Amino acid sequence: MAKHTRQRANVLQGTLDMLILRTLLYGPAHGHEIGKHIQRTTNDFLQMQHGSLYPALHRLERRGWVTSKWGMAPDRNREFKYYRLTEKGRKQL
């Protein structure tokens, strides 16, 4: 990968990470909620795809910036993986 392309990818990755962390300031959310919130707050400029959102969530979890826990959605009869901002993640903001 060319140096310029790699730098651009790192900037985009860092931006997505910060958008996710800022979204979780409002409280725990599952992946679909996080993606929809980012789309709304960027006026649909950023379209969240599973191929970028979930790897970012897993990366943030490995860093200890978010934790996750399976739980039932209040309005649905199925489980979702809810992500929560940690104190370490809050310090990144």
C-alpha positions in Angstrom: 0.0 0.0 0.0 1.4 3.4 -0.9 2.3 5.7 1.9 -0.4 8.3 1.0 -3.1 5.7 0.8 -2.1 4.2 4.1 -2.1 7.7 5.8 -5.6 8.4 4.3 -6.8 5.0 5.6 -5.5 5.8 9.1 -7.2 9.2 9.1 -10.5 7.7 8.0 -10.2 4.9 10.6 -9.4 7.5 13.4 -12.4 9.6 12.3 -14.8 6.6 12.4 -13.4 5.6 15.9 -14.1 9.1 17.2 -17.6 9.2 15.7 -18.4 5.9 17.4 -17.0 7.0 20.8 -19.0 10.3 20.6 -22.1 8.4 19.8 -21.6 6.2 22.9 -21.4 9.3 25.0 -25.3 9.2 24.9 -25.3 5.8 26.4 -25.1 2.1 25.3 -26.2 1.3 21.8 -26.1 -1.7 19.4 -24.2 -1.5 16.1 -27.2 -0.7 14.0 -28.2 2.2 16.3 -24.6 3.5 16.2 -24.5 3.4 12.4 -27.9 5.1 12.1 -26.8 7.8 14.5 -23.6 8.5 12.6 -25.6 8.7 9.3 -28.1 11.1 10.9 -25.5 13.4 12.5 -23.5 13.6 9.2 -26.7 14.3 7.2 -26.2 11.0 5.4 -22.7 12.0 4.3 -21.3 8.9 5.9 -23.1 5.7 5.1 -22.2 3.1 7.6 -21.4 -0.3 6.1 -21.0 -3.5 8.2 -17.6 -3.9 6.7 -16.3 -0.8 8.3 -18.5 -0.3 11.4 -18.1 -3.7 13.1 -14.3 -4.0 12.6 -14.1 -0.5 14.1 -16.2 -1.6 17.1 -14.0 -4.7 17.6 -10.9 -2.6 17.4 -12.2 -0.2 20.0 -13.1 -3.1 22.2 -9.6 -4.6 21.9 -8.2 -1.2 22.9 -10.4 -1.2 26.0 -12.3 2.0 24.8 -15.6 0.2 24.7 -17.1 -2.9 26.2 -19.9 -5.0 24.9 -22.7 -7.1 26.4 -25.5 -9.1 24.8 -29.0 -7.9 25.9 -32.6 -7.9 24.8 -33.9 -4.9 22.9 -36.8 -3.3 24.8 -39.0 -3.2 21.7 -37.9 -6.4 20.0 -37.9 -10.1 20.8 -34.2 -10.7 20.1 -30.8 -10.0 21.5 -28.4 -7.4 20.3 -24.8 -6.8 21.3 -24.8 -3.4 23.1 -21.6 -1.3 23.2 -20.8 1.0 26.1 -18.1 3.6 26.4 -15.4 2.9 29.0 -13.6 5.5 31.1 -10.5 4.8 29.0 -12.6 5.5 25.9 -14.0 8.7 27.4 -10.4 10.0 27.9 -9.8 9.6 24.1 -12.4 12.3 23.5 
